[in-house]
Amino acid sequence: MFIGYRLKLLRKQYHLSQIELGKLLGVSKVSISNYEKGSRTPSMQTLLMILRVFNVSADYILGKELNAVCEDEGNFSVMLSSNDVSIINELRKRKELYNRISEDPNRFFDMVLKNNI
């Protein structure tokens, strides 16, 4: 379950114990543990509190967005949907096409649109 995975990841990034996070959300340590294990799903009210506490989107906590760091730009974060990641993975399987797009993405997509491909 993505909610549990992301919740645990965020809790650790913020250096919070399950007890501390539970206090912030108004739930018990046991509830936090169950959310993280995926054996229980937070209520809508608790989910909204999680989003506020960690300042993340619902898509992120539900696993529809991935947070990736672009190494070339230093500490630059981008949000990628799972569809974006799938497209990138498919392109990487097609090295020649991937390289053509990478050289000049704007030119490549202008050509695609112009040729109605």
Contacts in CASP RR format, 6 or more apart in sequence:
PFRMAT RR
TARGET T0000
AUTHOR 0000-0000-0000
METHOD contacts of the structure
MODEL  1
MFIGYRLKLLRKQYHLSQIELGKLLGVSKVSISNYEKGSRTPSMQTLLMI
LRVFNVSADYILGKELNAVCEDEGNFSVMLSSNDVSIINELRKRKELYNR
ISEDPNRFFDMVLKNNI
1 38 0 8 1.000
1 41 0 8 1.000
2 61 0 8 1.000
2 62 0 8 1.000
2 63 0 8 1.000
3 35 0 8 1.000
3 38 0 8 1.000
3 41 0 8 1.000
3 42 0 8 1.000
3 47 0 8 1.000
3 61 0 8 1.000
3 62 0 8 1.000
4 35 0 8 1.000
4 36 0 8 1.000
4 37 0 8 1.000
4 38 0 8 1.000
5 36 0 8 1.000
6 56 0 8 1.000
6 60 0 8 1.000
6 61 0 8 1.000
6 63 0 8 1.000
7 32 0 8 1.000
7 35 0 8 1.000
7 36 0 8 1.000
7 50 0 8 1.000
7 61 0 8 1.000
8 36 0 8 1.000
10 50 0 8 1.000
10 54 0 8 1.000
10 56 0 8 1.000
11 17 0 8 1.000
11 18 0 8 1.000
11 21 0 8 1.000
11 32 0 8 1.000
11 36 0 8 1.000
14 54 0 8 1.000
16 24 0 8 1.000
17 29 0 8 1.000
18 29 0 8 1.000
18 32 0 8 1.000
18 33 0 8 1.000
18 36 0 8 1.000
19 29 0 8 1.000
19 32 0 8 1.000
21 32 0 8 1.000
21 53 0 8 1.000
22 28 0 8 1.000
22 29 0 8 1.000
22 31 0 8 1.000
22 32 0 8 1.000
24 49 0 8 1.000
24 53 0 8 1.000
25 32 0 8 1.000
25 42 0 8 1.000
25 46 0 8 1.000
25 49 0 8 1.000
25 50 0 8 1.000
25 53 0 8 1.000
26 46 0 8 1.000
26 49 0 8 1.000
27 42 0 8 1.000
27 46 0 8 1.000
31 40 0 8 1.000
31 42 0 8 1.000
31 46 0 8 1.000
34 40 0 8 1.000
35 41 0 8 1.000
35 42 0 8 1.000
42 50 0 8 1.000
47 58 0 8 1.000
47 61 0 8 1.000
50 56 0 8 1.000
50 61 0 8 1.000
51 57 0 8 1.000
51 58 0 8 1.000
51 61 0 8 1.000
54 61 0 8 1.000
57 65 0 8 1.000
57 79 0 8 1.000
59 65 0 8 1.000
59 81 0 8 1.000
60 67 0 8 1.000
60 79 0 8 1.000
63 82 0 8 1.000
64 81 0 8 1.000
64 82 0 8 1.000
65 79 0 8 1.000
65 80 0 8 1.000
65 81 0 8 1.000
65 82 0 8 1.000
66 79 0 8 1.000
66 80 0 8 1.000
66 81 0 8 1.000
66 82 0 8 1.000
66 84 0 8 1.000
66 85 0 8 1.000
67 77 0 8 1.000
67 78 0 8 1.000
67 79 0 8 1.000
67 80 0 8 1.000
68 77 0 8 1.000
68 78 0 8 1.000
68 79 0 8 1.000
68 80 0 8 1.000
69 75 0 8 1.000
69 76 0 8 1.000
69 77 0 8 1.000
69 78 0 8 1.000
70 76 0 8 1.000
70 77 0 8 1.000
70 78 0 8 1.000
80 88 0 8 1.000
91 97 0 8 1.000
91 98 0 8 1.000
91 101 0 8 1.000
92 98 0 8 1.000
100 108 0 8 1.000
101 108 0 8 1.000
101 109 0 8 1.000
END
